[in-house]
Amino acid sequence: MAFPKIGNMAPAFTLLNQDGNKVTLKQFRGKKNVALYFYPKAMTPGCTVQACGIRDSKKALAKLDTVVLGVSPDPVARLARFIEKQDLNFTLLSDENHAITDKYGAWGLKKFMGREFMGVLRSTFIIGKDGRLKHVIDKVKTKTHHDDVMASIVELGL
């Protein structure tokens, strides 16, 4: 599946966060830029590095008027444990049936250790305050993800 087209409205969603509360993309429209990132599984090494980078960049992201939302197929309870264990300070969303991940083109064929399987394609979508998709980072590096997100927002002038 292909990513949504840059310039179009970002696909709408309503997902449960780590506390079991509903979060929608629409609630940020007109207020904040959104960095929506898709990751495979909470509490795994790469995902932990990625999440901790975002955690440590929260103030810098706030200065850029940007909120970060992490999406994975993990159940709500696992997200809550991940937040507690890593002292994360941003919202994680549960997409257990990967419907939203599909909408964003972030679900697809992966290869690992010689086997192929369907899973989350690590990717990030920068959405402007107007609700439009501004940029896609499709080659996410877990160690520099937070810097890449901030650089994209600055480059876009959001």
Order of alpha helices (4+ residues) and beta strands (2+ residues): beta-beta-beta-alpha-alpha-beta-alpha-beta-alpha-beta-beta-beta-beta-alpha
